[in-house]
Amino acid sequence: MIWKSEWRPLIYIAGIFTAVLYLPVGTPRFDNAVSEALYLAKWYAEEHVLLCLVPAFFIAGGIAAFVSQASVMKYLGPGANKVLAYGMSSVSGTILTVCSCTVLPLFTGIYRMGAGLGPATAFLYSGPAINVLAIILTARVLGLEIGIARAVGSVVFSIIIGLAMHFIYRKEEAHKAAAMAMPEPDAERPPWKNIVFFASMISILVFANLGQPAETEGAWYYVFLNKWAITGGAALIFAITLVSWFQLKWWKVSAAAAPAVSLSIIFPEHPLLGFTAGSVGLSVITSTDGGETGKWFASSWDFAKQILPLLLFGVLIAGFFLGRPGKEGIIPGEWVACAVGGNSPEANFFASLAGAFMYFATLTEVPIVQGLIGSGMGKGPALALLLAGPALSLPSMLVIRSVIGWRKTFVYISLVVSMAAITGMIYGSLF
């Protein structure tokens, strides 16, 4: 009978039709939530795709193309020295000023190259969580004790979460280590050349996204004022490495850089134009190269194809339900404020869970928490949100699931949320 084979599609079609038929279009809150979803997606595209994700995709592609699998296994693999592996992973956020989405291409790159689940998830958490600027801003705006608690908690969390993931999946990790064991291959270039190459790209990522500090004087403010000059210097070093060590023709690199330099000089008040031109130029000269830089672009493009659609979908959903920073989605903001008052287990858990699903751009979590504290949020839930929010988001969950599967993703999210809630309770009872 046709019914037996077609009842599922019929139910899906009927369900979608019913949902569309009864959409509350025209009601202020629903229309506002749809607008917030689109606004958040637009804001995310403007502020994060070009400046954050594009450099991150090239870095991740570089890891896949230029870093040997044996090297990753040696330092971050399941059989690597635990002190070295977790030490490197847990402090990575002091170098990378990234959000929960920008860290995803880097996490995917090292995990697919053979990094153990424990060090990889420690890196996944620490990348956005242990942000020096964010911790300094937290201490200045919300108080020294919560700034210290966030710094210490983030480092400890990354190590504990990584070790817990390794322990839970230790049998699988043992099989992975045995299957991927291999001798160290001959390197195509000395390690220091790869270090300079990746350091230049990381510098571009970090300084291009450097946010304005609260002070209008001092070293950080001076660096901020000159961040595009520093970014340009890093880009020059990067271009030199491409010509000197990666066999790209100097005239190709010069032709790719010329529009970026010209736009930066003509429109200094719009640095994004020059940055975009440079990204397009790099894509053109690497995608048309038949050598190893062509493989580099191919790896970077594979990461982009996998991650960008999931991130866009996740950003739209997050914007619909929770809105942009300082704005409301379909869920009223007063519900959140009422749910996180005091220091009860429920308040801490809700703050941790809500933070895990919200999307925080780098440094935006501090003013958001400041506003929530002004609305009655307790100190414990505030810390719980700071520990869970920057490291997770709905968009990042979707991407993590595509890399390690739903089961491991659920375990990872559960560890982050539960540890943040428990830490918040302890902190709230002490302060």
C-alpha positions, 0 to 999 in steps of 0.5 A: 500500500502506498500509505505505508511508504508515504505516511512520513512525508505526508506528516512532515508536509502537513506539519510544516503547512500547519506551522506556516498556516498559524504563524503569528505574523503581525504580532509585535513580538513575533515580528520583532523576533524575526527582525532580530534574527535577521539583524543578528545575522547581518551584524554577524556577517559584518563583524565576524565573517570577514575579520574573524572567520576568513583568517580562521579558515585560512589558519585551519587550512594551513594546519591541514596542509602544512602541519604534519599529522605526526607533529599534531599527534606528537604534541596533542594526540591521545598518546602525547605527554599530558602536561604538555598537551593540556598545558598548550591547550588550556592557555591558547586563549591568551593568544587568540582573541576569538569567540565561540564560532571563530575557534571552530575552524581551528578546533576542527583542523587540529582534531582532524589532524589527529589531536586527542579528544581531550586536548582538542576540547580543552582548546575548544573551551579555552580559545574563547574563554581565556581571553585576556582582554575580556578578563581584564574588562570583567575585573574592571567593570564587574569587580576584581574578585569576579575577574579573578574567579573567571580567569582561574575558572576558565583555565581549570575548566579547560583542563578538567573538561579535556581530561573528562572527555578523554576519560569518558572516551578513553577506549575510543581514544586508545584505538585512535592512538593505535590506528594513527601511530606513525613515524615522524616524516621528513619536514618540507621546511624547518619548523621555525618557518611554519611558526613564523607563517602561522604567527603572522596569520594569528597576528592578523586575526588578533589585531584586526579584531582588537576591541577598544579598551575602556581607558583612553590612555596606556599601552592597550589603548596605544596598541588599539590606535595602531592596530591596523598598522600592526595588522599591515605589518603582520600582513607584510611578513605573511606575504614575504613568507608566501614568496620565500617559503611557499613558492608563490610568484612575487608578482602574483603576491604583489598583484593580490596585495596592491588593491588592499594597500590602495584601498587602505590608503585611499579609505583609511576610515574604512579598513574593512575594504582593504581587508576584504580586498586582501582576502579576495586576492589571497583566495585568487592566487592560492586557488589558482596555484597547482602546488601546496598553496592550492591544497591549502586553499582547498582545505580552507574552502572545505572548512568554510563549506562545512561550517558557514551554513551551520553557523548562519542557521544557528545565528538566525535561531539564536537571534529569533529566540534571544535577540541581539546583545541588548535586544529581545527576541521571542523570549522576554528579557524580564523572564531571564532577569527574574530567573537568575536572581539570588544564588539558588541552584535553579538560578545558577543552572538557568544562567549557565544553560541560557549562556550556553545557547546565547551568542556572545561576540568577544567582549560583549558578555561583560556589558550584558552581564553588567546589565543583568546584574543591574536587573537583579542577577546574583553574583553566582549566576553572573559568574556561571554565565561568564564561564559558560556563555563565551565558550558555547553558543547554539551556532557552535553546538551545531558545528561541534556536532558535525565534527565529533557527533551528537553524543560527544557534543552533548557530553561536552555541553553538559560538562560546561553547563554543570561545571559553570552552574556548580562554580557559580553556586560556590562563588555566590555563597562565598561572595 
